[in-house]
Amino acid sequence: MPVEVDKLPALVREFLSYKQAIQGCSPKTVEEYALDLRTFFRYIKATRTGLPTSGEEFDNINISTLGASDITSVTPADIYEFFLYVDRVRGNGSAAKARKLSAIKSFYKYITVKKGMMEASPAANIETPKKKKALPKHLTLEESINLLDAVRSDETSKTRERDFCMITLFLNTGMRLSELAGISLEDIDSELRSLRVIGKGNKERIIYLNDACRAALSEYLPIRIAWPVKDKNERALFLSSQNKRISIKTIQWVVYKYLKAAGLEYKHFSTHKLRHTAATLMYASGKVDVRVLKEILGHEQLNTTQIYTHVSDKGMERAVAENPLASYSYSDSPRRTLRRVALRTPPKAEKTDEAKEKAK
């Protein structure tokens, strides 16, 4: 449920406007800041006035009246107690706690540096909770083919070509859900070699298309052009049954529908897992450099890629072409034999002269 911004403290509203208008944060990111800061200041008010810290009463605490003195009087101890609360009472994991701390740090940095209302941020020296390191879930090559087959064989669907095209783009390029929903017709290169997307922080990047993407777009574009849109100015690539730009929720529903049809719903996959799948399949081919992958996915940072320099566009184009699904298109029949992809393993280190002597 969206945050009612007018029910937030004035300084928080100002901060959110700054994040969106000046720093170019996406509406989703701003919404997350709003949610986390609302919870934090509800807790601050509750503990200072004796109000409940859980249940419906907590959810209805009015924090719009919190003034500058209430906000600038927050101490590191208050923040530590808040994280003990969200851990024990709200059951937040390390990722949720890290996100909340990021919002609090960013807000108090704004209060301190931009507004000059405090000498130092109370959150400045608080360490970020350690996140569990886990490999991202992804579909195997065979499961990916099964998913695409589920779409292609759905003869009852009126949007089969559209849905096949969306899932093909997910699996072959690794684009984000919001990026796919935001594509317009003019974003696509006339030769279907690439398309433009707007990623996190309103950052624009080019995504290169392989044979599978070109084939899927070639099947779908004539249908899209003939689509009876009500508004002649509607330029979205993917449209809903209401003849408007498709929503994120509708795309998610389409993906879940075909995951179920492919017998994969029990694995709790999602649209984001299709992004992980694209990255894993490209890297597993053994022909894609990890720094190229960083550029394809539009990541700000990857611990494994920080030491590398910017990668050329040609390298990015070749990397997408190496996706094992690049040759799988809507019109393929019969089903192609799957190419087995061995996961990349590090080369064995050669023994030193000293080690060789000991082995004798």
Contacts in CASP RR format, 6 or more apart in sequence:
PFRMAT RR
TARGET T0000
AUTHOR 0000-0000-0000
METHOD contacts of the structure
MODEL  1
MPVEVDKLPALVREFLSYKQAIQGCSPKTVEEYALDLRTFFRYIKATRTG
LPTSGEEFDNINISTLGASDITSVTPADIYEFFLYVDRVRGNGSAAKARK
LSAIKSFYKYITVKKGMMEASPAANIETPKKKKALPKHLTLEESINLLDA
VRSDETSKTRERDFCMITLFLNTGMRLSELAGISLEDIDSELRSLRVIGK
GNKERIIYLNDACRAALSEYLPIRIAWPVKDKNERALFLSSQNKRISIKT
IQWVVYKYLKAAGLEYKHFSTHKLRHTAATLMYASGKVDVRVLKEILGHE
QLNTTQIYTHVSDKGMERAVAENPLASYSYSDSPRRTLRRVALRTPPKAE
KTDEAKEKAK
2 31 0 8 1.000
3 31 0 8 1.000
3 34 0 8 1.000
3 35 0 8 1.000
3 38 0 8 1.000
5 13 0 8 1.000
5 16 0 8 1.000
5 34 0 8 1.000
6 13 0 8 1.000
6 64 0 8 1.000
7 62 0 8 1.000
7 63 0 8 1.000
7 64 0 8 1.000
8 16 0 8 1.000
8 34 0 8 1.000
8 37 0 8 1.000
8 38 0 8 1.000
8 41 0 8 1.000
8 63 0 8 1.000
8 64 0 8 1.000
9 41 0 8 1.000
9 63 0 8 1.000
9 64 0 8 1.000
9 65 0 8 1.000
9 66 0 8 1.000
9 67 0 8 1.000
9 70 0 8 1.000
9 71 0 8 1.000
10 64 0 8 1.000
10 67 0 8 1.000
11 67 0 8 1.000
11 68 0 8 1.000
11 71 0 8 1.000
11 111 0 8 1.000
11 115 0 8 1.000
12 34 0 8 1.000
12 37 0 8 1.000
12 38 0 8 1.000
12 41 0 8 1.000
12 107 0 8 1.000
15 33 0 8 1.000
15 37 0 8 1.000
15 106 0 8 1.000
15 107 0 8 1.000
15 110 0 8 1.000
15 111 0 8 1.000
16 30 0 8 1.000
16 33 0 8 1.000
16 34 0 8 1.000
18 110 0 8 1.000
18 114 0 8 1.000
19 25 0 8 1.000
19 29 0 8 1.000
19 30 0 8 1.000
19 33 0 8 1.000
19 106 0 8 1.000
20 27 0 8 1.000
20 30 0 8 1.000
23 201 0 8 1.000
24 201 0 8 1.000
24 202 0 8 1.000
25 33 0 8 1.000
25 201 0 8 1.000
26 178 0 8 1.000
26 199 0 8 1.000
26 200 0 8 1.000
26 201 0 8 1.000
26 202 0 8 1.000
28 178 0 8 1.000
29 200 0 8 1.000
29 201 0 8 1.000
32 99 0 8 1.000
32 103 0 8 1.000
33 103 0 8 1.000
33 106 0 8 1.000
33 107 0 8 1.000
36 99 0 8 1.000
36 100 0 8 1.000
36 103 0 8 1.000
36 104 0 8 1.000
37 103 0 8 1.000
37 104 0 8 1.000
37 107 0 8 1.000
38 63 0 8 1.000
39 86 0 8 1.000
39 100 0 8 1.000
40 82 0 8 1.000
40 100 0 8 1.000
40 103 0 8 1.000
40 104 0 8 1.000
41 63 0 8 1.000
41 66 0 8 1.000
41 71 0 8 1.000
42 58 0 8 1.000
42 59 0 8 1.000
42 61 0 8 1.000
42 63 0 8 1.000
43 53 0 8 1.000
43 82 0 8 1.000
43 85 0 8 1.000
44 66 0 8 1.000
44 70 0 8 1.000
44 74 0 8 1.000
44 78 0 8 1.000
44 82 0 8 1.000
45 51 0 8 1.000
45 61 0 8 1.000
45 63 0 8 1.000
45 66 0 8 1.000
45 70 0 8 1.000
46 52 0 8 1.000
46 53 0 8 1.000
46 58 0 8 1.000
46 61 0 8 1.000
47 53 0 8 1.000
47 78 0 8 1.000
47 81 0 8 1.000
51 57 0 8 1.000
51 58 0 8 1.000
51 61 0 8 1.000
52 58 0 8 1.000
53 85 0 8 1.000
53 89 0 8 1.000
54 89 0 8 1.000
54 90 0 8 1.000
68 117 0 8 1.000
71 111 0 8 1.000
72 111 0 8 1.000
72 117 0 8 1.000
72 118 0 8 1.000
74 108 0 8 1.000
74 122 0 8 1.000
75 122 0 8 1.000
76 122 0 8 1.000
76 123 0 8 1.000
76 125 0 8 1.000
76 126 0 8 1.000
78 122 0 8 1.000
79 101 0 8 1.000
79 104 0 8 1.000
79 122 0 8 1.000
79 123 0 8 1.000
79 126 0 8 1.000
80 126 0 8 1.000
83 97 0 8 1.000
83 100 0 8 1.000
83 101 0 8 1.000
83 129 0 8 1.000
86 92 0 8 1.000
86 96 0 8 1.000
86 97 0 8 1.000
86 100 0 8 1.000
87 93 0 8 1.000
87 97 0 8 1.000
92 100 0 8 1.000
93 129 0 8 1.000
94 129 0 8 1.000
94 130 0 8 1.000
94 131 0 8 1.000
94 132 0 8 1.000
95 131 0 8 1.000
95 132 0 8 1.000
97 129 0 8 1.000
98 128 0 8 1.000
98 129 0 8 1.000
98 131 0 8 1.000
101 123 0 8 1.000
101 126 0 8 1.000
101 128 0 8 1.000
101 129 0 8 1.000
102 128 0 8 1.000
104 123 0 8 1.000
105 121 0 8 1.000
105 123 0 8 1.000
105 124 0 8 1.000
105 126 0 8 1.000
108 118 0 8 1.000
108 121 0 8 1.000
108 122 0 8 1.000
108 123 0 8 1.000
108 124 0 8 1.000
109 121 0 8 1.000
109 124 0 8 1.000
111 117 0 8 1.000
111 118 0 8 1.000
111 121 0 8 1.000
112 118 0 8 1.000
112 119 0 8 1.000
112 120 0 8 1.000
112 121 0 8 1.000
136 273 0 8 1.000
136 276 0 8 1.000
136 280 0 8 1.000
137 267 0 8 1.000
137 268 0 8 1.000
137 269 0 8 1.000
137 273 0 8 1.000
137 276 0 8 1.000
138 273 0 8 1.000
138 276 0 8 1.000
138 277 0 8 1.000
138 279 0 8 1.000
138 280 0 8 1.000
138 281 0 8 1.000
139 147 0 8 1.000
139 171 0 8 1.000
139 264 0 8 1.000
139 269 0 8 1.000
139 273 0 8 1.000
139 274 0 8 1.000
139 277 0 8 1.000
141 281 0 8 1.000
141 324 0 8 1.000
141 325 0 8 1.000
141 338 0 8 1.000
141 339 0 8 1.000
141 340 0 8 1.000
141 341 0 8 1.000
142 338 0 8 1.000
143 262 0 8 1.000
143 264 0 8 1.000
144 171 0 8 1.000
144 277 0 8 1.000
144 281 0 8 1.000
144 325 0 8 1.000
145 325 0 8 1.000
145 328 0 8 1.000
145 335 0 8 1.000
145 338 0 8 1.000
146 262 0 8 1.000
146 263 0 8 1.000
146 264 0 8 1.000
147 167 0 8 1.000
147 171 0 8 1.000
147 258 0 8 1.000
147 259 0 8 1.000
147 262 0 8 1.000
147 264 0 8 1.000
148 164 0 8 1.000
148 167 0 8 1.000
148 168 0 8 1.000
148 171 0 8 1.000
148 325 0 8 1.000
148 328 0 8 1.000
149 262 0 8 1.000
149 335 0 8 1.000
150 258 0 8 1.000
150 261 0 8 1.000
150 262 0 8 1.000
150 263 0 8 1.000
151 157 0 8 1.000
151 160 0 8 1.000
151 163 0 8 1.000
151 164 0 8 1.000
151 167 0 8 1.000
151 258 0 8 1.000
151 261 0 8 1.000
152 160 0 8 1.000
152 164 0 8 1.000
152 330 0 8 1.000
154 160 0 8 1.000
154 163 0 8 1.000
154 258 0 8 1.000
154 261 0 8 1.000
157 163 0 8 1.000
159 241 0 8 1.000
159 254 0 8 1.000
161 216 0 8 1.000
161 219 0 8 1.000
161 220 0 8 1.000
161 223 0 8 1.000
161 330 0 8 1.000
162 220 0 8 1.000
162 223 0 8 1.000
162 224 0 8 1.000
162 238 0 8 1.000
162 239 0 8 1.000
163 254 0 8 1.000
163 258 0 8 1.000
164 216 0 8 1.000
164 219 0 8 1.000
164 220 0 8 1.000
164 330 0 8 1.000
165 216 0 8 1.000
165 217 0 8 1.000
165 219 0 8 1.000
165 220 0 8 1.000
165 238 0 8 1.000
165 330 0 8 1.000
166 180 0 8 1.000
166 238 0 8 1.000
166 251 0 8 1.000
166 254 0 8 1.000
167 254 0 8 1.000
167 255 0 8 1.000
167 258 0 8 1.000
167 274 0 8 1.000
168 212 0 8 1.000
168 213 0 8 1.000
168 216 0 8 1.000
168 325 0 8 1.000
168 328 0 8 1.000
168 330 0 8 1.000
169 175 0 8 1.000
169 180 0 8 1.000
169 213 0 8 1.000
169 216 0 8 1.000
170 180 0 8 1.000
170 255 0 8 1.000
170 271 0 8 1.000
170 274 0 8 1.000
170 275 0 8 1.000
170 277 0 8 1.000
170 278 0 8 1.000
171 274 0 8 1.000
171 277 0 8 1.000
171 278 0 8 1.000
171 281 0 8 1.000
171 323 0 8 1.000
171 325 0 8 1.000
172 209 0 8 1.000
172 210 0 8 1.000
172 212 0 8 1.000
172 213 0 8 1.000
172 278 0 8 1.000
172 320 0 8 1.000
172 323 0 8 1.000
172 325 0 8 1.000
172 326 0 8 1.000
173 207 0 8 1.000
173 208 0 8 1.000
173 209 0 8 1.000
173 213 0 8 1.000
173 278 0 8 1.000
173 296 0 8 1.000
173 320 0 8 1.000
174 274 0 8 1.000
174 275 0 8 1.000
174 277 0 8 1.000
174 278 0 8 1.000
174 279 0 8 1.000
174 296 0 8 1.000
174 297 0 8 1.000
175 197 0 8 1.000
175 207 0 8 1.000
175 275 0 8 1.000
176 197 0 8 1.000
176 199 0 8 1.000
176 200 0 8 1.000
176 272 0 8 1.000
176 275 0 8 1.000
177 248 0 8 1.000
177 251 0 8 1.000
177 252 0 8 1.000
177 271 0 8 1.000
177 272 0 8 1.000
177 275 0 8 1.000
178 199 0 8 1.000
178 248 0 8 1.000
179 197 0 8 1.000
179 198 0 8 1.000
179 199 0 8 1.000
180 197 0 8 1.000
180 238 0 8 1.000
180 251 0 8 1.000
181 238 0 8 1.000
181 245 0 8 1.000
181 246 0 8 1.000
181 247 0 8 1.000
181 248 0 8 1.000
181 251 0 8 1.000
182 197 0 8 1.000
182 198 0 8 1.000
182 236 0 8 1.000
182 237 0 8 1.000
182 245 0 8 1.000
183 195 0 8 1.000
183 197 0 8 1.000
183 236 0 8 1.000
183 237 0 8 1.000
183 238 0 8 1.000
184 235 0 8 1.000
184 236 0 8 1.000
184 237 0 8 1.000
185 224 0 8 1.000
185 235 0 8 1.000
185 236 0 8 1.000
185 237 0 8 1.000
186 235 0 8 1.000
187 195 0 8 1.000
187 196 0 8 1.000
187 197 0 8 1.000
187 237 0 8 1.000
188 195 0 8 1.000
188 217 0 8 1.000
188 237 0 8 1.000
189 195 0 8 1.000
189 209 0 8 1.000
192 209 0 8 1.000
192 213 0 8 1.000
192 214 0 8 1.000
192 217 0 8 1.000
192 218 0 8 1.000
193 208 0 8 1.000
193 209 0 8 1.000
193 214 0 8 1.000
193 317 0 8 1.000
194 206 0 8 1.000
194 207 0 8 1.000
194 208 0 8 1.000
194 209 0 8 1.000
194 317 0 8 1.000
195 206 0 8 1.000
195 207 0 8 1.000
195 209 0 8 1.000
196 204 0 8 1.000
196 205 0 8 1.000
196 206 0 8 1.000
196 207 0 8 1.000
197 204 0 8 1.000
197 205 0 8 1.000
197 207 0 8 1.000
198 204 0 8 1.000
199 205 0 8 1.000
199 298 0 8 1.000
200 298 0 8 1.000
200 300 0 8 1.000
203 298 0 8 1.000
205 295 0 8 1.000
205 298 0 8 1.000
206 313 0 8 1.000
206 316 0 8 1.000
207 296 0 8 1.000
207 320 0 8 1.000
208 296 0 8 1.000
208 313 0 8 1.000
208 316 0 8 1.000
208 317 0 8 1.000
208 319 0 8 1.000
208 320 0 8 1.000
208 321 0 8 1.000
209 217 0 8 1.000
209 320 0 8 1.000
210 320 0 8 1.000
210 321 0 8 1.000
210 323 0 8 1.000
210 326 0 8 1.000
211 321 0 8 1.000
211 326 0 8 1.000
211 327 0 8 1.000
211 329 0 8 1.000
212 323 0 8 1.000
212 325 0 8 1.000
212 326 0 8 1.000
212 327 0 8 1.000
212 328 0 8 1.000
212 329 0 8 1.000
213 320 0 8 1.000
213 326 0 8 1.000
215 329 0 8 1.000
215 330 0 8 1.000
215 331 0 8 1.000
216 329 0 8 1.000
216 330 0 8 1.000
219 329 0 8 1.000
219 330 0 8 1.000
219 331 0 8 1.000
224 237 0 8 1.000
224 238 0 8 1.000
224 239 0 8 1.000
227 239 0 8 1.000
227 243 0 8 1.000
228 243 0 8 1.000
229 239 0 8 1.000
229 243 0 8 1.000
230 243 0 8 1.000
230 244 0 8 1.000
231 243 0 8 1.000
231 244 0 8 1.000
234 243 0 8 1.000
234 244 0 8 1.000
234 245 0 8 1.000
236 244 0 8 1.000
236 245 0 8 1.000
236 246 0 8 1.000
238 245 0 8 1.000
238 246 0 8 1.000
238 251 0 8 1.000
239 245 0 8 1.000
239 246 0 8 1.000
240 246 0 8 1.000
240 247 0 8 1.000
240 250 0 8 1.000
251 271 0 8 1.000
252 270 0 8 1.000
252 271 0 8 1.000
255 270 0 8 1.000
255 271 0 8 1.000
255 274 0 8 1.000
256 265 0 8 1.000
256 270 0 8 1.000
259 265 0 8 1.000
259 269 0 8 1.000
275 297 0 8 1.000
278 323 0 8 1.000
279 293 0 8 1.000
279 296 0 8 1.000
279 297 0 8 1.000
281 323 0 8 1.000
281 324 0 8 1.000
281 325 0 8 1.000
281 341 0 8 1.000
282 288 0 8 1.000
282 293 0 8 1.000
282 296 0 8 1.000
282 319 0 8 1.000
282 320 0 8 1.000
282 322 0 8 1.000
282 323 0 8 1.000
283 290 0 8 1.000
283 293 0 8 1.000
283 344 0 8 1.000
284 341 0 8 1.000
284 342 0 8 1.000
284 343 0 8 1.000
284 344 0 8 1.000
285 322 0 8 1.000
285 323 0 8 1.000
285 324 0 8 1.000
285 341 0 8 1.000
286 344 0 8 1.000
287 319 0 8 1.000
287 322 0 8 1.000
288 319 0 8 1.000
288 322 0 8 1.000
289 311 0 8 1.000
289 319 0 8 1.000
290 302 0 8 1.000
290 304 0 8 1.000
290 305 0 8 1.000
290 308 0 8 1.000
291 305 0 8 1.000
291 308 0 8 1.000
291 309 0 8 1.000
291 311 0 8 1.000
292 311 0 8 1.000
292 315 0 8 1.000
292 316 0 8 1.000
292 319 0 8 1.000
293 305 0 8 1.000
293 319 0 8 1.000
294 302 0 8 1.000
294 305 0 8 1.000
294 308 0 8 1.000
294 311 0 8 1.000
295 310 0 8 1.000
295 311 0 8 1.000
295 316 0 8 1.000
296 316 0 8 1.000
296 319 0 8 1.000
296 320 0 8 1.000
299 305 0 8 1.000
320 326 0 8 1.000
324 339 0 8 1.000
324 341 0 8 1.000
327 336 0 8 1.000
328 336 0 8 1.000
351 359 0 8 1.000
END
